[in-house]
């Protein structure tokens, strides 16, 4: 039986977890949040960008005031922090506001979706992305293995940037080495990560047919000194 995601990521007792990349960030956010809450943790979930309103199924608190948040926070159930809405989406606190939630509430865990990818499988960030809180202790970089073997322009958010980091063109097929180059680039998957934060990569959309590709990608990623661990998810 596969161990819980929190164990596979070696989540500690008090963490600010930022999730970036593409191909399943929200799934990672809510899966991890529920696991940590089920273990008795007091868990805050939020976003520093925008999230589809129908994705937010947890109880919500529409305040970033630590006192107000603590009144709503309880062990056993994640609490989603939102500050506003735009059509079809909710917005969350600034990175500084998220840091404050981590430092000034009784939450054991704050997990934040700190990037957007428009439901694509891989991305390279623009100049203003990702939006990672400075106090992050663990940053999870997400990418979907189903991007491999397909043209970059079909699977990537900001395909021009992905192609540039991979050293190829938007019409070229994304290879395992291309994807590794994007994820390990300081203008790609490793962009804006605080020096003190641990880094994990989560490879999503794994199938029996793509398992060998994920294994090969994991080997390339783990050879990089900045990557602490690689986890795969269906």
Secondary structure, 3 states (H helix, E strand, C coil): CCCCHHHHCCCCCCEEEEEEECCCHHHHHHHHHHHHHHCCCCEEEEECCEEEHHHCCCEEECCCCHHHHHHHCECCECEEECCEEECCEEECCCHHHHHHHHHHCCCCEEEEECCCCCCCCEECCCCCCCCCCCCCCEEEEEEEHHHCCCEHHHHEECHHHHHHHHCCCCCCECCHHHHHHHHHCCCCCCCCCCCCCEEEEEEECCCCCCHHHHHHHHHHHHCCCCCCEEEECC
